[in-house]
Amino acid sequence: MDNILITIPKKSKYISTLRLTTSSIASKIDFNIDSLEDIKMLISETCIFLIKNFEENEKPLEINYILKEKGIEISITDKNIGKIEVDEENMSIMIVKSLSDNVEIEENKVTITKNIYL
């Protein structure tokens, strides 16, 4: 089980870089192309949600990937102080919940789990 930690500025212009990085990391676990696209979408929508729903944007986002034998767990932590206000009808939240196997939303952290189904 490998653990990879990436820190990026909390700006939407870095989401494409994060998508490419995430795709590269997830491809090491034998996800098929559809699952890779799902994971990239999960990363994008979670980051967009955090960028739009936290007023503070001075501190970075921290993305932690835990590579497992049959999947990946991704935690995205907003290093800014505050609490995530979750509107279940928010489009980003609906997309993330529909594409992931598990979503946990804490005070300033979103943890997503995506498993491989063979």
Helices and strands as residue ranges (DSSP letters): E 2-8, G 12-14, H 15-27, H 33-53, E 61-68, E 71-78, H 91-99, E 102-105, E 109-115
